[in-house]
Amino acid sequence: MKVLILAGGYGTRLGNYTKRIPKPLIKVKNIPLIIYIMNIYKKFGYNDFIVAGGYKYKKLKNFFYSKKNFNVKVVNTGLNTLTGKRIKLLEKYIDTSDFFLTYGDGLANIDIKKLVAFHLSHKKIGTISAVHPPSRFGELKFGRSKNVLNFEEKPQVGNGWINGGFFVLKKTFFKYLDKKNVMLERGPLQKLIKKKQLKVFAHKGAWMCVDTQRDHAALTSKINLFK
C-alpha cells in the first residue's frame, strides 16, 4: 500500500522555523520530521510514499532527489490548497484497493501491522487513529461499535480522544472527494461518519505533533519514543 503524506501547509505558527523550509523538513536531532514519519511505516515494510507538497514544494522535491533508500514521489498540490483537495489530486497515484494517509507533522509509536489488520477486519471505507493529547485539538467521539459518532474541530475544552492521523482508507474514499477546496476534516470525513463508514483505531501509546516552536522543543526531548 502507498503512504500519502500531507506536507503542503505554510506552518506559520512555527515562525522563523518555516521561513526557508516547509514544516516537514524541520529537523529534530538533525533528522527532518518527515523522515521520522516515513520510518514508522518503513519499519513495517511500507516504503512507497506520495508526498503532497505545496509551500516550499521544490525544497521537498530536492531533498528527496538523493534519498535512494526511500521510494518517494513529491507532487505539487498547490500553495493554498486545503487538505481535502490535496488528497483528491493524488488519486491517480493510488493503484491498490487501500492506502495510508497521514499528516506531515505528527509522530506516533503506532503498530502499523495492527492498524492494517483492524482496518481490513471491519470492511468499512476508512479507519482513523485516535490518540489522547491536550484538549486544544479537535475531539473524536465514538461508540462501542467503534463507529465515529462526531468530530469536533478544536473545541475550547475537552479531554477525550482526538484525530491523530495515521488513516487507512479504501480507494473508494475518493468518491467522497471532489476538486472543491475543502478541509479533509470538515467535509469528506463528515460524509463518512454519516454513512457509518469510518471506524476508529484507538492508539494508547505515544503521539506528538509539531504545530508550534514549543511543540518542537517538546518533541526534541522525547524523540526516542518514536525511533
Order of alpha helices (4+ residues) and beta strands (2+ residues): beta-beta-beta-alpha-beta-alpha-beta-alpha-beta-beta-alpha-beta-beta-beta-beta-beta-alpha-beta-beta-alpha
